[in-house]
Amino acid sequence: MKKIRDNVQINIPFAMLYDSYLEHFVKEGFQPEIGFDARALDAFTRNEYKGVAERCRSNGLQVTFHAPFVDLSPGSPDPEIRRITRRRFEQVVRLLPLFRPRTMVCHVGFEIRRYGYLRDVWLEKSIEMWTWLGERAGWEGTKLMLENVFEKNPEELQPLFESLDRKKVGFCFDVGHQAAFSSASLETWIGSLGSFIGQVHLHDNSGTGDDHRGLGRGTIDFSSLFRFLKDALPEPPVITLEPHQKEDVWPSLNYLERLWPW
């Protein structure tokens, strides 16, 4: 189990980590993927961030980040929306020297119903945003990872990843989002974008909603997932567990230990 804990991140919003769970993460040796929303970015002081970062570092906990995403649109054709989006990302970037995270995850944000008729503009503006952020994060030793959410198939994202520097920007494959929102199979996603995968988000659902259940509590075929990943990636990517109920964490770790292929 120690090998799994050493190789797996557990998602936790910063406010929850600060208010209630930091000592629990330290005690259990959980590696946090810290989520930042608008409240966390505006309500906490730099010294409060620094205290959490130092506590993690002094206890050997490696950190990853999840940047804010609600109401943000990195590829928006509206320059004011992009300005606000970039401002939120800049707030997270200022925390990188404190925490030294391995990766920073951001939602790509493409939705065919919103941007289908503006696909070329969306792609152009997205490339601009992610090129800047990937380079800026790289200065701090952090790799940017872009996550699928509502995308129907990997072809919607392939032109973006092919246009970015893969040394600075990778793909965070969210398996729960693929199951809930995509019409393409696991094999298709990994076959198309496997070479870009640097991180994987794991949570379960029954295919009808983004439930963020513990592993094995839905219908996702994790055995096939890990078989496809092992074929595509000789070394393990960064793995993050994203169950939204604390009682699902240990069962998910045990489930993952039985399937771990690396």
C-alpha positions in Angstrom: 0.0 0.0 0.0 2.9 2.4 0.6 3.9 2.2 -3.0 0.4 3.2 -4.0 0.2 6.1 -1.6 3.7 7.3 -2.7 2.5 7.3 -6.4 -1.0 8.6 -6.0 -2.4 12.1 -5.3 -5.7 12.6 -3.4 -7.7 15.6 -4.4 -8.7 18.1 -1.7 -9.8 21.8 -2.0 -7.3 24.1 -0.3 -9.9 25.5 2.2 -10.7 21.9 3.4 -7.0 21.1 3.6 -6.3 24.2 5.6 -9.4 24.1 7.9 -9.7 20.4 8.6 -7.6 17.8 6.8 -3.9 18.8 6.8 -3.0 16.7 9.8 -5.0 13.8 8.5 -3.0 13.9 5.2 0.2 14.1 7.1 -0.7 11.2 9.4 -1.8 8.9 6.5 0.9 10.0 4.1 -1.6 11.1 1.5 -0.1 13.2 -1.4 -2.5 16.1 -2.0 -3.8 17.4 -5.3 -4.8 20.8 -4.0 -7.7 22.5 -5.7 -8.0 26.3 -5.8 -11.3 28.0 -6.3 -12.2 31.7 -6.2 -12.7 31.7 -2.4 -9.4 30.0 -1.7 -7.5 32.5 -4.0 -9.1 35.5 -2.5 -9.6 34.6 1.2 -6.2 33.3 2.3 -3.0 35.1 2.9 0.4 34.2 1.5 1.6 33.3 5.0 -1.4 30.8 5.3 -0.4 29.3 2.0 3.2 29.1 3.1 2.3 27.3 6.3 0.5 24.6 4.5 3.3 24.3 1.9 6.0 24.0 4.5 3.9 21.4 6.5 3.6 19.3 3.3 7.3 19.6 2.4 8.6 18.8 5.9 6.6 15.6 5.9 7.7 14.5 2.5 4.3 15.0 0.8 4.6 15.8 -2.9 1.9 18.1 -4.2 0.0 18.7 -7.4 -2.3 21.6 -8.2 -5.8 21.9 -9.7 -6.4 25.4 -11.0 -9.9 27.1 -10.8 -12.3 26.4 -13.6 -15.8 27.6 -12.7 -17.0 30.2 -15.1 -13.6 30.5 -16.7 -13.0 30.2 -20.4 -9.4 30.1 -21.6 -10.4 29.9 -25.3 -13.1 32.5 -25.1 -13.4 34.8 -28.1 -14.2 37.6 -25.6 -11.0 39.3 -24.5 -12.5 40.4 -21.2 -13.4 36.8 -20.3 -9.9 35.7 -21.2 -8.5 38.5 -19.0 -10.4 37.3 -16.0 -9.4 33.7 -16.7 -5.7 34.7 -17.0 -5.9 36.7 -13.7 -7.1 33.6 -11.8 -4.3 31.5 -13.4 -1.8 34.2 -12.4 -3.0 33.9 -8.8 -2.2 30.2 -8.8 1.1 30.7 -10.6 2.2 33.0 -7.7 1.8 30.0 -5.4 4.1 27.7 -7.4 7.3 28.7 -5.7 5.8 28.0 -2.2 4.4 24.5 -3.0 6.6 23.4 -5.9 3.9 21.1 -7.3 4.8 18.4 -9.9 1.9 19.4 -12.1 -0.9 21.9 -12.4 -4.2 20.7 -13.9 -6.5 23.0 -15.8 -9.8 22.3 -17.7 -9.5 22.6 -21.4 -13.0 24.0 -21.6 -14.2 23.0 -25.1 -17.9 22.3 -25.5 -19.2 21.7 -29.0 -22.6 23.3 -28.2 -20.8 26.6 -27.1 -17.8 26.7 -29.4 -18.6 24.5 -32.3 -19.2 27.4 -34.7 -16.1 29.2 -33.3 -13.8 26.3 -33.3 -10.9 28.0 -35.1 -11.1 31.1 -32.9 -11.4 28.9 -29.7 -8.3 26.9 -30.8 -6.3 30.1 -31.5 -7.1 31.7 -28.2 -6.6 28.4 -26.3 -3.1 27.9 -27.8 -2.2 31.4 -26.7 -3.4 30.9 -23.2 -1.9 27.5 -22.7 1.5 28.4 -24.3 1.8 31.2 -21.8 0.8 29.2 -18.8 2.8 26.1 -19.8 5.9 28.3 -20.1 5.3 30.2 -16.9 4.6 27.0 -14.9 7.7 25.4 -16.4 9.9 28.2 -14.9 8.9 26.9 -11.5 9.5 23.2 -12.4 5.8 22.4 -12.8 4.2 20.8 -15.8 0.9 22.0 -17.0 -1.8 19.3 -17.6 -5.0 20.0 -19.6 -8.0 18.0 -18.6 -11.0 16.8 -20.6 -14.5 17.4 -19.2 -17.4 17.8 -21.7 -15.5 16.9 -24.9 -17.3 14.2 -26.8 -14.3 12.6 -28.4 -10.5 13.0 -28.5 -10.6 14.5 -32.0 -12.0 17.7 -30.4 -8.7 18.1 -28.5 -6.1 16.6 -30.8 -5.4 19.8 -32.7 -4.8 21.6 -29.5 -2.3 19.1 -28.1 -0.5 18.8 -31.5 0.0 22.6 -31.4 1.5 22.8 -27.9 5.0 22.0 -26.7 4.5 18.5 -25.1 7.6 19.1 -22.9 5.6 21.9 -21.2 2.0 20.8 -21.6 0.5 17.4 -21.2 -2.9 15.7 -21.2 -4.7 14.9 -17.9 -7.1 12.1 -18.9 -10.1 12.3 -16.6 -11.7 8.8 -16.8 -14.9 9.8 -15.0 -15.5 12.6 -17.3 -14.9 10.4 -20.3 -17.5 7.9 -19.0 -20.1 10.5 -18.1 -19.8 12.9 -21.1 -18.0 11.3 -24.0 -19.4 9.2 -26.8 -15.9 7.7 -27.6 -14.5 4.6 -25.8 -11.5 4.4 -23.4 -9.5 2.6 -26.1 -10.3 5.4 -28.6 -9.2 8.2 -26.2 -6.0 6.5 -25.2 -5.3 5.4 -28.8 -5.6 9.0 -30.0 -4.1 11.0 -27.2 -2.1 8.4 -25.2 1.3 9.9 -26.2 0.3 13.2 -24.6 -1.0 11.6 -21.3 1.0 12.8 -18.3 -1.7 12.5 -15.6 -4.9 10.5 -15.0 -7.8 11.5 -12.8 -9.7 8.5 -11.4 -13.2 8.4 -10.1 -16.3 6.2 -10.9 -19.8 6.7 -12.1 -22.6 4.8 -13.9 -22.2 6.7 -17.1 -25.1 9.1 -16.6 -23.5 11.8 -14.4 -20.3 13.1 -13.0 -20.8 11.4 -9.6 -17.2 11.2 -8.4 -17.8 7.9 -6.7 -15.0 5.7 -5.2 -13.4 3.2 -7.6 -15.5 0.1 -8.1 -18.7 1.8 -7.1 -19.8 2.5 -10.7 -19.5 0.9 -14.1 -16.1 2.1 -15.4 -13.9 -0.7 -16.6 -10.7 0.1 -14.8 -9.1 -3.2 -15.7 -9.2 -2.3 -19.4 -8.2 1.3 -18.6 -5.0 0.2 -16.9 -4.2 -2.4 -19.7 -4.5 0.4 -22.3 -2.5 2.8 -20.2 0.3 0.2 -19.6 0.5 -0.4 -23.4 0.7 3.4 -24.1 2.9 4.4 -21.2 5.9 2.4 -20.0 6.2 4.6 -16.9 3.2 5.5 -14.7 1.7 8.9 -15.2 0.7 11.1 -12.2 -2.4 9.4 -10.8 -5.0 11.4 -8.8 -7.9 9.9 -7.0 -11.0 12.1 -7.0 -13.8 10.6 -5.0 -15.9 13.3 -3.3 -16.7 11.3 -0.2 -13.9 10.7 2.4 -15.1 7.2 3.1 -14.3 6.3 -0.5 -10.6 7.1 -0.2 -9.2 3.9 1.4 -11.5 1.5 -0.6 -10.3 3.3 -3.7 -6.7 2.9 -2.7 -7.2 -0.8 -2.0 -9.0 -1.2 -5.4 -6.2 0.6 -7.2 -3.5 -1.5 -5.5 -5.1 -4.7 -6.9 -5.0 -3.2 -10.5 -1.7 -1.3 -10.4 0.2 -2.4 -13.5 3.6 -0.6 -13.2 
